[in-house]
Amino acid sequence: MITVIHGPNLNMLGKREPDIYGTQTLDDINQALTQRAESLGHTVDCFQSNAEGEIVDKIQAAGEASKALLINPGALSHYSIAIRDAIANLDIPVVEVHLSNIHQREAFRHHSVISEVVEGVICGLGQDSYLLGLDALTRLLG
């Protein structure tokens, strides 16, 4: 199983700033991830929370139960040392994804403290960022 974590405000996809994040909903993304995972011989456990502590708990649980972690920390990417430290403590591969290109946005979004402790980062490709992240994790798992 591969754990997928969606951070704050991603439950609002499809309604939230569609010019930046597109019109697909979180359910659409989770369905696409489930289908892609099955085609790659994996399953996914998709989780979303607006609460930093719940995300940390899910990361810790993923370390015990999952082969890999795919995470879109959302705005928490830019300042959550708690999420960074939880990921740094894992012994499984982790890929960070973002729907938008964080480097083309506001200056405060250009740096992710999470990126320092993951195997790779994919951003700016909408839903495909997630699917490519899943593909990358599959390759990392061998």
Buried (B, 14 or more C-beta within 10 A) or exposed (E): EBBBBBBBBBBEBBEEEEEEBBEBBBEBBBEBBBEBBEEBEBEBBBBBBBEBEEBBBBBBEBBEEBBBBBBBBBBBBBBBEBBBEBBEEBEBBBBBBBBBEBEEBEEEBEBBBBBEBBBBBBBBBBBBBBBBBBBBBBEBBE
